[in-house]
């Protein structure tokens, strides 16, 4: 069955160029009405212009779609509220939120100012939270919503010189995990996209011969799946060059140390067992770990806990 978005309204942040533009055009091509949000700033977040966002709107209209532009700075809660209000005035609903806006201020941690650290956190993390929070009550009232946060391998695995960016991108996973739980009752599905693409943010970091392979358009199909009617929830979908993979977090079975045997030296001596992947499991929420550890300790003492495994 074709994936379509007829009648759906999507807000795509940072969609004046690069990956966001590809997402906006991809959604519009399949019937969505799109809010093209872009501050029009430089890669480091300085400056502002409405030209790029309006150009994407005109592209969508030229292909027979519906779109409006809004230049909200996603880090500014009042500007985001205005964007959502204008969206509701125009179309009366918000079905899809794609949090894509971002900036880079790369330096090694020793040389990075805390101002640059906070600015990147503000745009990526606070900006994503601002947009999701403004749309959340609308989605709950509708009984329908699809939210995607843009993560990155820099946060999931680390990248030299990107402490601010990596911290923000790792935070997308935590935000997704909680909102997945809180939105499930109201059919709000929340996922992360972890793309690697040739965009104005990354072109200086990627070898020239790889740029054509990593075009943003090779990633957008993954985004369209994550915001579709039958989308999964709580998935970190990694995408680039037409390749797709899932990042998943598992916890090892671990060990129990008791009494006088519970010392740093005992942990060091048995750390290979702590790391052993035999019996690893994917936990569904934070309390799953609490139950797991309490169960392990209770079983060793012959205590019957009123919890499941």
ZIKA-V53876 format. One record per residue. N is the residue number from 1. RES is the residue in three letters. PSI is psi in degrees with one decimal (NA if undefined). NEAR is the number of other ideal C-beta (glycine too) atoms within 12 Angstrom. Layout:
# ZIKA-V53876
<<N & RES & PSI & NEAR> <N & RES & PSI & NEAR>>
This chain:
# ZIKA-V53876
<<1 & UNK & 135.1 & 6> <2 & UNK & 141.5 & 12> <3 & UNK & 117.8 & 25> <4 & UNK & 160.2 & 19> <5 & UNK & 28.9 & 33> <6 & UNK & 130.4 & 19> <7 & UNK & -8.1 & 19> <8 & UNK & 150.6 & 35> <9 & UNK & 129.6 & 40> <10 & UNK & 136.5 & 50> <11 & UNK & 123.8 & 55> <12 & UNK & 113.8 & 55> <13 & UNK & 151.7 & 50> <14 & UNK & 38.7 & 47> <15 & UNK & 22.0 & 51> <16 & UNK & -13.8 & 41> <17 & UNK & 171.1 & 36> <18 & UNK & -135.5 & 34> <19 & UNK & -42.7 & 44> <20 & UNK & -41.9 & 45> <21 & UNK & -45.3 & 40> <22 & UNK & -41.2 & 38> <23 & UNK & -45.7 & 53> <24 & UNK & -45.6 & 53> <25 & UNK & -38.3 & 36> <26 & UNK & -41.7 & 41> <27 & UNK & -44.6 & 47> <28 & UNK & -39.1 & 39> <29 & UNK & -23.1 & 28> <30 & UNK & 20.1 & 31> <31 & UNK & -6.7 & 27> <32 & UNK & 147.6 & 39> <33 & UNK & 130.2 & 33> <34 & UNK & 133.2 & 47> <35 & UNK & 113.2 & 51> <36 & UNK & 102.3 & 49> <37 & UNK & 127.3 & 50> <38 & UNK & 129.7 & 43> <39 & UNK & -21.5 & 38> <40 & UNK & 30.0 & 31> <41 & UNK & 167.2 & 33> <42 & UNK & 168.5 & 18> <43 & UNK & -28.2 & 26> <44 & UNK & 4.0 & 21> <45 & UNK & 0.9 & 31> <46 & UNK & 152.0 & 17> <47 & UNK & 174.7 & 17> <48 & UNK & 144.1 & 19> <49 & UNK & 142.4 & 18> <50 & UNK & -1.0 & 23> <51 & UNK & -47.9 & 20> <52 & UNK & -47.1 & 30> <53 & UNK & -43.8 & 37> <54 & UNK & -34.0 & 23> <55 & UNK & -39.2 & 24> <56 & UNK & -39.5 & 39> <57 & UNK & -45.0 & 33> <58 & UNK & -36.2 & 23> <59 & UNK & -44.4 & 27> <60 & UNK & -43.5 & 34> <61 & UNK & -35.3 & 21> <62 & UNK & -27.9 & 15> <63 & UNK & 9.8 & 20> <64 & UNK & 8.6 & 12> <65 & UNK & 178.6 & 29> <66 & UNK & 134.0 & 27> <67 & UNK & 152.1 & 39> <68 & UNK & 155.9 & 34> <69 & UNK & 148.4 & 35> <70 & UNK & 132.4 & 39> <71 & UNK & 27.3 & 33> <72 & UNK & 137.0 & 39> <73 & UNK & 113.8 & 33> <74 & UNK & -20.5 & 46> <75 & UNK & -8.9 & 32> <76 & UNK & 110.4 & 23> <77 & UNK & -39.8 & 21> <78 & UNK & -40.7 & 15> <79 & UNK & -38.1 & 25> <80 & UNK & -42.8 & 38> <81 & UNK & -39.8 & 23> <82 & UNK & -40.4 & 23> <83 & UNK & -45.3 & 38> <84 & UNK & -38.7 & 36> <85 & UNK & -44.5 & 22> <86 & UNK & -36.2 & 24> <87 & UNK & -44.9 & 36> <88 & UNK & -39.1 & 25> <89 & UNK & -35.9 & 16> <90 & UNK & -45.3 & 21> <91 & UNK & -11.4 & 25> <92 & UNK & 9.0 & 18> <93 & UNK & 163.1 & 27> <94 & UNK & 117.1 & 42> <95 & UNK & -31.7 & 39> <96 & UNK & 131.5 & 50> <97 & UNK & 121.5 & 54> <98 & UNK & 106.9 & 52> <99 & UNK & 98.7 & 52> <100 & UNK & -18.3 & 51> <101 & UNK & 140.8 & 49> <102 & UNK & 163.1 & 49> <103 & UNK & 166.6 & 36> <104 & UNK & 135.6 & 34> <105 & UNK & 73.4 & 33> <106 & UNK & 132.0 & 26> <107 & UNK & 156.6 & 21> <108 & UNK & 152.2 & 15> <109 & UNK & -36.3 & 20> <110 & UNK & -30.9 & 9> <111 & UNK & -8.1 & 15> <112 & UNK & 133.6 & 25> <113 & UNK & 152.9 & 16> <114 & UNK & -21.9 & 15> <115 & UNK & -43.9 & 15> <116 & UNK & -33.5 & 28> <117 & UNK & -50.4 & 25> <118 & UNK & -38.8 & 22> <119 & UNK & -43.4 & 28> <120 & UNK & -40.7 & 40> <121 & UNK & -42.2 & 32> <122 & UNK & -44.8 & 29> <123 & UNK & -49.6 & 42> <124 & UNK & -54.2 & 44> <125 & UNK & -58.1 & 38> <126 & UNK & -38.7 & 28> <127 & UNK & -44.7 & 42> <128 & UNK & -41.7 & 44> <129 & UNK & -40.1 & 32> <130 & UNK & -48.4 & 34> <131 & UNK & -45.6 & 48> <132 & UNK & -41.3 & 42> <133 & UNK & -38.3 & 25> <134 & UNK & -30.9 & 35> <135 & UNK & -15.6 & 42> <136 & UNK & -50.1 & 27> <137 & UNK & -30.7 & 18> <138 & UNK & -45.4 & 31> <139 & UNK & -38.5 & 35> <140 & UNK & -42.3 & 22> <141 & UNK & -38.2 & 18> <142 & UNK & -26.7 & 24> <143 & UNK & 29.6 & 15> <144 & UNK & 134.1 & 27> <145 & UNK & 148.6 & 40> <146 & UNK & 122.4 & 46> <147 & UNK & 132.0 & 50> <148 & UNK & 130.8 & 52> <149 & UNK & 139.3 & 47> <150 & UNK & 111.7 & 57> <151 & UNK & -162.1 & 42> <152 & UNK & 150.2 & 42> <153 & UNK & -24.0 & 30> <154 & UNK & -33.0 & 33> <155 & UNK & -38.8 & 35> <156 & UNK & -32.8 & 33> <157 & UNK & -16.9 & 19> <158 & UNK & 148.8 & 17> <159 & UNK & 126.5 & 24> <160 & UNK & 133.9 & 17> <161 & UNK & 9.0 & 21> <162 & UNK & 47.6 & 34> <163 & UNK & -41.9 & 29> <164 & UNK & -49.3 & 39> <165 & UNK & -44.2 & 43> <166 & UNK & -41.3 & 32> <167 & UNK & -42.8 & 28> <168 & UNK & -42.0 & 41> <169 & UNK & -31.9 & 42> <170 & UNK & -33.9 & 33> <171 & UNK & -26.2 & 32> <172 & UNK & -36.7 & 43> <173 & UNK & -44.3 & 37> <174 & UNK & -40.9 & 28> <175 & UNK & -42.8 & 38> <176 & UNK & -46.4 & 41> <177 & UNK & -44.0 & 30> <178 & UNK & -45.5 & 23> <179 & UNK & -28.5 & 36> <180 & UNK & -45.4 & 33> <181 & UNK & -44.0 & 22> <182 & UNK & -24.7 & 24> <183 & UNK & -10.4 & 32> <184 & UNK & -42.0 & 21> <185 & UNK & -30.5 & 15> <186 & UNK & 20.6 & 24> <187 & UNK & 39.0 & 22> <188 & UNK & 117.8 & 37> <189 & UNK & 135.0 & 34> <190 & UNK & 127.8 & 42> <191 & UNK & 169.9 & 43> <192 & UNK & 140.2 & 45> <193 & UNK & 126.7 & 50> <194 & UNK & 89.0 & 39> <195 & UNK & 155.7 & 48> <196 & UNK & 112.4 & 38> <197 & UNK & 159.1 & 43> <198 & UNK & 102.6 & 30> <199 & UNK & 177.4 & 36> <200 & UNK & -21.6 & 28> <201 & UNK & -25.7 & 37> <202 & UNK & -5.2 & 31> <203 & UNK & -29.7 & 21> <204 & UNK & -12.1 & 14> <205 & UNK & -11.6 & 26> <206 & UNK & 133.2 & 21> <207 & UNK & 143.6 & 13> <208 & UNK & -39.4 & 12> <209 & UNK & -15.2 & 9> <210 & UNK & -14.4 & 18> <211 & UNK & -44.8 & 22> <212 & UNK & -33.8 & 17> <213 & UNK & -29.7 & 20> <214 & UNK & 34.6 & 29> <215 & UNK & 142.2 & 27> <216 & UNK & -33.9 & 40> <217 & UNK & -19.0 & 29> <218 & UNK & -10.1 & 27> <219 & UNK & -33.6 & 40> <220 & UNK & -35.6 & 39> <221 & UNK & -35.1 & 28> <222 & UNK & -40.4 & 41> <223 & UNK & -43.8 & 48> <224 & UNK & -36.6 & 39> <225 & UNK & -41.9 & 29> <226 & UNK & -18.8 & 44> <227 & UNK & 14.2 & 48> <228 & UNK & 170.7 & 31> <229 & UNK & -43.6 & 25> <230 & UNK & 30.1 & 16> <231 & UNK & 151.6 & 31> <232 & UNK & -174.5 & 23> <233 & UNK & 149.9 & 31> <234 & UNK & 45.9 & 35> <235 & UNK & 136.4 & 34> <236 & UNK & 102.5 & 40> <237 & UNK & 118.6 & 37> <238 & UNK & 137.6 & 31> <239 & UNK & 143.6 & 40> <240 & UNK & 135.9 & 32> <241 & UNK & 28.8 & 23> <242 & UNK & 5.1 & 20> <243 & UNK & 144.6 & 19> <244 & UNK & 139.6 & 24> <245 & UNK & 164.7 & 20> <246 & UNK & 129.0 & 23> <247 & UNK & 130.0 & 28> <248 & UNK & 148.8 & 19> <249 & UNK & 125.0 & 23> <250 & UNK & 156.6 & 18> <251 & UNK & 134.1 & 23> <252 & UNK & 160.8 & 21> <253 & UNK & -38.7 & 21> <254 & UNK & -172.4 & 27> <255 & UNK & 164.0 & 24> <256 & UNK & 127.1 & 23> <257 & UNK & 134.5 & 23> <258 & UNK & 150.1 & 15> <259 & UNK & -131.3 & 11> <260 & UNK & -12.5 & 8> <261 & UNK & 0.6 & 15> <262 & UNK & 77.0 & 16> <263 & UNK & 162.8 & 13> <264 & UNK & -35.7 & 11> <265 & UNK & -38.3 & 12> <266 & UNK & -38.7 & 18> <267 & UNK & -44.4 & 18> <268 & UNK & -42.3 & 12> <269 & UNK & -28.4 & 15> <270 & UNK & 21.0 & 19> <271 & UNK & -28.1 & 16> <272 & UNK & -34.9 & 14> <273 & UNK & -35.3 & 19> <274 & UNK & -39.5 & 21> <275 & UNK & -14.6 & 16> <276 & UNK & 133.6 & 16> <277 & UNK & -2.6 & 14> <278 & UNK & 124.9 & 14> <279 & UNK & 11.0 & 15> <280 & UNK & 154.8 & 17> <281 & UNK & 156.5 & 19> <282 & UNK & 122.1 & 19> <283 & UNK & 145.4 & 22> <284 & UNK & -21.5 & 19> <285 & UNK & 173.3 & 18> <286 & UNK & -35.6 & 15> <287 & UNK & -18.8 & 14> <288 & UNK & -36.5 & 22> <289 & UNK & -41.3 & 21> <290 & UNK & -47.5 & 17> <291 & UNK & -41.2 & 22> <292 & UNK & -50.1 & 29> <293 & UNK & -40.7 & 23> <294 & UNK & -39.8 & 22> <295 & UNK & -43.4 & 23> <296 & UNK & -44.7 & 24> <297 & UNK & -38.8 & 21> <298 & UNK & -42.0 & 20> <299 & UNK & -38.7 & 18> <300 & UNK & -23.7 & 18> <301 & UNK & 1.7 & 14> <302 & UNK & 25.6 & 8> <303 & UNK & 132.6 & 13> <304 & UNK & 108.2 & 10> <305 & UNK & 144.6 & 19> <306 & UNK & 37.7 & 9> <307 & UNK & 157.5 & 17> <308 & UNK & 177.3 & 11> <309 & UNK & NA & 12>>
